[in-house]
Amino acid sequence: MTFNPDADISGNRTRRRGRNAAIAGGGVGVLGLVALVVALLGGPDLSGLVGGSPGGDNAPGSGGEPLSECRTGEDANANDDCRMAGAEVVLNDYWEQHVDGYVAPTMTVVEGQTPTQCGTASNSVGPFYCPPEQGVYIDPDFFQIMRQQFDASAGELAQLYIVGHEWGHHIQNITGVMDDHPNNGTGPDSNGVRTELQADCYAGAWLGDVAELEDDNGVRYIETPTDAQLADAVNAAYTVGDDHIQQESGGFVSPESFTHGTSEQRQHWFLNGYKNGLEVCDTFQVPAGEL
């Protein structure tokens, strides 16, 4: 159990969009692996390969059906959709305390697939943040893919880490980090890698403080993570490392093609934020070769 059963998450603004669709059978394959590489980047810049194309006249993130059934922490513990809705409430509470003039992103739970301004959102693309919409998209079926195809346990805290990572990209967007450090290609010291590792650190900092956040009734949203839950989140960070994904795809490890950082780096920056807070998360100040 992660959420306090009595916690109030009824204020969530998460919406559900898309048509019901089964998880792609037969394995994700190389295409899915490529999609997974960019899934946590903050925009599926390769999403045209999996049924959508960046830009265009796709629908904004404000449409869809409200998750009115997600009202308590008990709902969040019982249902993946409601866990995402609960995460939205707690993430907004946290970032409102740390970013002046904070503006919340939209949060969309995807069923099957749905169009966005950044391409098609689906379980094969994975969770992502769409900067033009200031919106986070996530299909909870993606967690099952992580378990089946990438040997990740993808438990409750791991799921919160992934959502927290995408929120980290929103913070980078609204605070100017993305503008100050635009994409400059790939490689171990690239802005893309530094952006990803900072988002991991932001997710860790949130989860390090999450047990102290309370609803309007003074009830803590989330119980203190156990060692096992923390290990599960660290496992998720390992799973989405560039070197691990390249190895799983059957290829060799190519540091010059890195966009997200190695498994070791992703674990390190998540735990650095978890243990030490937001003040250690400026990955852009770390000298080349020391990330």
N, C-alpha and C positions, 0 to 999 in steps of 0.2 A: 504494500500500500504506500502511495506517495502523498496524495492529498489528504488533508484532514477531512473526514467525512462530513463534518458540520460546516465547512468553509462555504461562504457564499460566492458563487461564480456567476450569479444570474445577470450581472452587468456586462457579460461578454457581448461583443459585437461580431463574433465569428459567424460566417455564413457558409452554407453548403451549396456547391455548384457542380454541374456535370451530370452525366448519365451513368447508371450502374454499368460496370464492366469488370470482367474477371481479370485477375493478375495474369500477365502474359505467361503462357505456359512454355515449357521446354527450355527454360533458362534465359537469362538476360542477354548473354552473348556479348560480342565485342561492342556492338552498338550501344547496348545497355551500359557497358563499362565506360564507354566514352561519355554517355549521359551522366553516369554517376560521378565522373571526374568533375563535371561542371555543376552538379546538382547543388552543392553547397557554396557555390561561388557568389550568388547574389543576382543571377540572371542567366537563363539557359542559352548562352550564346551559340550553342550547337543544337538548339532545339528543333531547327529545321530538319534535322536528320531523323527525328522521331515524331513527325506528324505536324509540325508547326513551323512558322518562320518568324523571326524577330520583326517587331514593328507591325505595320499594317493597320487594318480597321477592326482589330479584335476588341472584344467587350472589356470594359474596365472592371476592376475588382469589387465594385460596390454592389453588383447584382447577386442574386441567389436567395436561398431560403435561410432565415435565422435559425440558429440552433436553440430553439426555445426550450427543448427538453433538458438542456445542460444548465442546471441550477445550483448544484451543490458539489462539494468535493467527492461525495459518494458517487455521483454521476461520473465525475472525471476518472475515478478509479475503475469504474465498470465498463467504460466505453472510450475507445480511442478518439472518436470525434470530440467527445466532451473533454477529454484530456487536453486536446489542442485548444479548445475554448477556454479551459481553465488556465492554461499556459498564457494565453493572450492577456487575461485579466492580471495575472501576477507579473508578467513582463512589463505591462504598461505601468503598474504600480511602482515597480523598481525604477524604470527609466525616467518616470516623472520626477523622481527624487534626485536624479543625477544629471539631467539635461535641461537647461533653461529653455522655456518655450517649447517643451517636448510636444510633438505631434505624433499621435499613434498611427501605425500603418493599418491597412485593412488586413484581415486574416480570413483566408478562404480555405475550407476543407473541400478537397476535390474528390468526386466520385467518378471514376473512369477517366474522363478527360474534359477539359474546358479551355476555350481560347483566352489568351491574355495579350496585352500589348508586347510581351516579350516572347511570344510563341505559345505552343500548346502545353498546358500543365497536365501531367499524368503521373501514374506511379513509376513509369519507365524513365521519366525525366528526373523524378525525385523532388524533394523540397527546394524551393528557390524564392529569392526576393526579386521583384520586378521594380527597378527604380522609377520608371516613368509613372507607374501607378502608386508607388509607395505601398506595395502590397506583398504579403507573404502568402505563398501557395504551398499546400502540402496534402498529399494523398496518403492517409494512414496505411494503406496497403503497401507502401514503400517499406515499412518496417518489416513486413513479412518477407519481402524480397531480400532485405539485408540478412535476415536469418537464413533463408534458403540458399542464397547464392554467394554470400560473402562471409559466412560463419560468424556473424555478429549476433549477440544475444538480443540486442535492441529492446531492452526492458524499459520500464517507465522513466527512469532518470535519463537513460540514453535518448529516449524520445524528446525529453525536455531539453537536453543538450542540443539536439539538432534544431529544434524550434528556436532556442536561444541564440544559436549561431546565425540563423536567418535574421532575427531581430537585430543582431549585431551589425549586419549589413545595412539595415535601415538606419541605425545610429550613425554609421559611417556616411550615409547619404545625406541625412539632415544636418549633420555637423560639419560637412565640407571635406571630410577625409577623401571621399571618392574624387572630388574635384581637384584636391591638392595632390593626389597620388594616382593619376590616371594609368590605365593599362599601358605598360611599356614592354610587352612581350612576355615570354616565358623564361624559366630558369630559377635556380634556387634563391637568388636575391632579387627576384622581380617584384614589382608592386603587387602583382596578383597574389603571389605567395604571402607577402606581408599583410595584405588585406585579409586573406583567409585566416592566417594565424591570429591576427588581432580579433577577428570575429569569434574564434575559438576562445580566446582569452576573455572577451566580453561575456560569452556564455558561461565560462567558468566562474567569473566574478559574480554574475547573477545567481548561479546555483550555490555559491559559497555563502550568500546572504539570504537565500530564499526562505530559510526556516524562520527568519525574523519578521517576515512581511505578514501583515494582518489585514483581514477584511474590515468593513465598517463596524462590525460587532466585536472587534478585538479578538477574533479567532484566527489563529495562524493558518495560512492557506495550505502550506506544505510541511510535512513532518521532517525532522532532521534526517538527511540521507544516511543510510547505513553504509558500512564499508563495502558490502556486496553491491549496492546500488551505484556507489561511486566507481567501483571497478567496472561495472557494466557501461557507464558513460565513457570511461577511459577506453574501453574496448571499442566503442563506437568511433571514437576519435582515431584509434589505430586503423580501423577498417577503411576509413576514407582518406588515408594517406596516399600520396601520389605513387610512392614506390610499391606499396601493397597492391594498389589497383593495377599497376603495370604488370606486376608479377602474376596476379590473378588472370589477367587477360592473355597470358601465355607469352608475353614479350619480355624483353630485357629492360632493366631500369635505366632510364635516360634522364639524368638530372636537368639537362638543358631544356627539357620539355615540361618541367614541373610548373604547375599552376596553383597548387594548394599547399605544398609542403609535405615532408615525409611523415610517416606514421609516428615516428619518435618526436618530431617537431609538434605535430598536432596534439599529441598527448601532453607534451611539456607545456605548451601555451595554455591549454585548457586547465591543467593543474596549477599553473602559475597564477592564473586569474582566480581560480577557486580558493587558493591558499592566501593570496596576497592582495586581491582586490583590483579595482579598475586602474589604480595608479601605475601598475606594472605593464599595462597593455599597449604601450606605444611601440609597436613592432617596427615602425619606420625609423626609429632612432637607433636601432641595433646595427652595429657595423656589419658590412658585408662579410659573409662567411661565419657569422656568429649567431645566426638565427637558431 
